[in-house]
Amino acid sequence: MEEQILIFRTSVRNARDIKHIAALFTLCPQIYKWNVDMEDWEKVLRIECQGITPPEISKALRAINIYAQELE
């Protein structure tokens, strides 16, 4: 499987949301690097991962009340 970079527009609002994402992604060994651009109005989430799909990430984030839409 090859490495991939996934980019999402998100509903992240604050540092508390970032902490929730960190806790979630710690449980996902397929995700090895990620960040949220809090300066961007779309609060862009960039994920470096392997073996996980955008719908799986969106579903996991929805479970913690963060909505994410993949950007092309």
Residue frames as qw, qx, qy, qz and C-alpha x, y, z in Angstrom:
[[0.000, 0.888, 0.459, 0.000, 0.00, 0.00, 0.00],
 [0.442, 0.372, -0.014, 0.816, 1.26, 3.44, -0.81],
 [0.178, -0.406, -0.408, 0.798, 1.31, 6.53, 1.33],
 [0.092, 0.662, 0.531, 0.521, -1.36, 9.09, 0.66],
 [0.081, -0.125, -0.295, 0.944, -2.15, 12.65, 1.66],
 [0.075, -0.644, -0.732, -0.210, -5.80, 13.40, 2.32],
 [0.058, 0.049, -0.131, 0.988, -7.18, 16.92, 2.63],
 [0.153, -0.613, -0.774, -0.044, -10.51, 17.81, 4.26],
 [0.185, -0.482, 0.017, -0.856, -12.58, 20.92, 4.95],
 [0.399, -0.267, -0.823, 0.304, -13.72, 20.59, 8.57],
 [0.358, -0.786, -0.298, -0.406, -15.99, 22.02, 11.25],
 [0.634, -0.206, -0.413, 0.620, -13.12, 22.35, 13.77],
 [0.127, -0.919, -0.220, -0.303, -13.71, 25.38, 15.98],
 [0.288, -0.864, 0.324, -0.258, -11.08, 25.43, 18.73],
 [0.115, 0.537, -0.813, 0.191, -8.20, 23.75, 20.57],
 [0.626, -0.098, 0.644, -0.430, -10.66, 21.40, 22.29],
 [0.862, 0.427, 0.033, -0.271, -11.68, 19.97, 18.89],
 [0.449, 0.657, -0.603, 0.063, -7.99, 19.52, 18.05],
 [0.270, -0.396, 0.804, -0.351, -7.50, 17.54, 21.29],
 [0.806, 0.150, 0.425, -0.383, -10.44, 15.29, 20.39],
 [0.758, 0.587, -0.253, -0.127, -8.93, 14.65, 16.95],
 [0.146, 0.626, -0.739, 0.201, -5.53, 13.89, 18.51],
 [0.541, -0.202, 0.722, -0.381, -7.11, 11.34, 20.86],
 [0.854, 0.363, 0.210, -0.309, -8.99, 9.73, 17.97],
 [0.646, 0.668, -0.368, -0.029, -6.03, 9.61, 15.57],
 [0.202, -0.574, 0.765, -0.211, -3.77, 8.11, 18.29],
 [0.730, 0.012, 0.630, -0.264, -5.96, 5.01, 17.95],
 [0.792, 0.591, 0.105, -0.112, -5.36, 4.84, 14.16],
 [0.620, -0.433, 0.445, 0.479, -1.88, 3.47, 13.34],
 [0.587, 0.498, 0.477, 0.423, -2.60, 4.12, 9.63],
 [0.095, 0.954, 0.085, 0.271, -2.41, 7.88, 10.33],
 [0.764, -0.193, -0.178, 0.589, 1.12, 9.00, 11.06],
 [0.246, -0.162, -0.053, 0.954, 1.03, 12.77, 10.55],
 [0.020, 0.731, 0.617, 0.291, -1.78, 15.31, 10.53],
 [0.183, -0.229, -0.250, 0.923, -2.52, 18.98, 11.16],
 [0.128, 0.802, 0.582, 0.034, -5.34, 21.50, 11.01],
 [0.289, 0.239, 0.090, 0.922, -4.80, 24.94, 9.48],
 [0.129, -0.673, -0.608, 0.401, -6.67, 27.12, 11.97],
 [0.066, -0.433, 0.120, 0.891, -5.83, 30.24, 9.93],
 [0.110, -0.087, -0.724, -0.676, -7.83, 28.98, 6.93],
 [0.531, -0.054, 0.140, -0.834, -11.58, 29.68, 7.00],
 [0.828, 0.036, -0.427, -0.361, -12.22, 26.05, 5.99],
 [0.593, -0.554, 0.544, -0.215, -10.10, 24.75, 8.89],
 [0.765, 0.424, -0.453, -0.172, -8.28, 22.42, 6.49],
 [0.769, -0.416, 0.483, -0.056, -7.22, 19.05, 7.91],
 [0.559, 0.597, -0.561, -0.125, -4.23, 17.45, 6.17],
 [0.839, -0.332, 0.408, -0.139, -3.52, 13.79, 6.89],
 [0.357, 0.526, -0.757, -0.151, -0.56, 11.65, 5.86],
 [0.752, -0.149, 0.521, -0.376, -1.69, 8.05, 6.05],
 [0.255, 0.285, -0.864, -0.327, -1.67, 4.59, 4.54],
 [0.227, -0.160, -0.959, -0.055, -4.47, 2.06, 4.17],
 [0.084, 0.532, 0.646, -0.541, -7.39, 4.22, 5.28],
 [0.213, 0.506, 0.588, 0.594, -10.03, 5.81, 3.06],
 [0.066, -0.234, 0.048, -0.969, -11.51, 9.32, 3.15],
 [0.614, -0.434, -0.362, -0.550, -14.99, 7.96, 4.03],
 [0.738, -0.298, -0.535, 0.281, -13.50, 6.05, 6.99],
 [0.332, 0.007, -0.295, 0.896, -11.86, 9.22, 8.27],
 [0.296, -0.329, -0.167, -0.881, -15.05, 11.27, 7.80],
 [0.718, -0.409, -0.498, -0.263, -17.05, 8.62, 9.68],
 [0.644, -0.216, -0.491, 0.545, -14.56, 8.50, 12.57],
 [0.134, 0.107, -0.151, 0.973, -14.58, 12.30, 12.86],
 [0.467, -0.414, -0.352, -0.697, -18.40, 12.38, 12.80],
 [0.696, -0.376, -0.600, 0.119, -18.33, 10.13, 15.87],
 [0.440, -0.359, -0.347, 0.746, -16.68, 13.00, 17.76],
 [0.136, 0.871, 0.415, -0.226, -19.00, 15.63, 16.24],
 [0.105, -0.615, 0.372, 0.688, -16.52, 16.99, 13.72],
 [0.740, 0.570, 0.340, -0.110, -17.67, 17.11, 10.14],
 [0.283, -0.526, 0.558, 0.576, -15.14, 16.71, 7.34],
 [0.746, 0.615, 0.198, -0.162, -15.53, 16.88, 3.58],
 [0.708, -0.132, 0.400, 0.567, -12.70, 15.72, 1.38],
 [0.239, 0.833, -0.139, -0.479, -11.25, 18.38, -0.91],
 [0.880, 0.389, 0.201, 0.186, -10.20, 17.35, -4.38]]
